[in-house]
C-alpha cells in the first residue's frame, strides 16, 4: 500500500477564524461578569461554627427514621409489612423502613 507524502502549499494568506471588523456574536452584552452577591463562601474549617452546625444537622438526620412506601401510578401503597434497610454510607445504621409488596 502506497502512502502519499505530498503536502499542499497555498499562495493564499491564512484566514482568521472570524471576519475582521465584525463584532463577535458570542457576547451580546457586557463581557465582565459581576461577582456573586447571593451567599457567603463558607470554608467549613475545623472548629468553625458552620462546620459545627453541619455536624449537628447530620447527627439529627441520622437519628430520623424514614418510611419508604411503594408508589404505583402515583399512589402510595402501604401493606403494613415492612423491612429494615441500611443507609448507603454506613451499613451498621438501620435508618430506613421500606414496605414489602
N, C-alpha and C positions, 0 to 999 in steps of 0.2 A: 504494500500500500504506500503510495507516494504522499509526502507531506508538503503542503505549499508553504513556502517561507517568504514569499514576496510581501512587501509592505506597501501600503497605499500612502503616497505623499501628495498633498494638495497644494496648489499655489494660493488658495483662498485663505484669508486670515481666519483664525478661530473665532467663533461667535460666542458671545456671553450667553449665559442661561436666561437672562432677562433682557428685554429691549432697553436700550439706553434712552433715558429721558422720560420713560413712562413710570408712573408710581407703582409700587408693589401692591398687588391685590391681596396679599396675606394679612395686612394690617389695615383695618378700616377706620380706626380711631387712634386714640393715644397709644403710644408704644411703651410707655412706662407704667408698670403695674404698681399700684399703691400698696403699702404694707398692710397686712391684715390687722383689723382692729376689733374683731369679734370675740376673741377669747384669749386668755393668757397662755403662755407656753410654760407648762409645769414640767419640772425635771424629775419628780418622784425620787429624789435623792434619799439615801438612808437617813432617818431622823427627821425628815421634813414632815410638816403637818398634812400635806396632800397624800403622802405615802401611808401615813398612819390611818387617815380616813379611808383610803382604798383598802387597806388590810382589814379594817373593821367591817367594811361593807362586804368583802369577800367571805369573812367568817359568818356574817349573818345570812348570806346567800347559801353557804354550805349547810347551815342548820335547817334551812327550809325543806319541806317535803313537797315534791312536785307530783301531781297526779296527771298522767298522760292517758287520755281517753282514745278509743278507736273513733276515727272520723270517716264516715262513708257518705258520700253525696252531700257533704257539708254539714251533716248532722252528727253530733256526738253520741256514741253508743257506750253505755256503761253496763256491764253484765254482772258486776259485783265480784267477779273472780279477778283478783289482781296478782301480780308477780312483782317482786322487788328487782330493780335493776341497779346497776352501778354507774357512777359517773365515768366519763371517758378519761379523766385525768388522774383519778385515784380509785383503783379497783376495790379498796377496802371500805370506801364510804358508800353506803346504800342511801341514796338521796332521792330516788325516783320510784314511783309505783306505776306500772302500766297495766292496762286492762287486758285480760285474755279473752279471746273471742269464743 
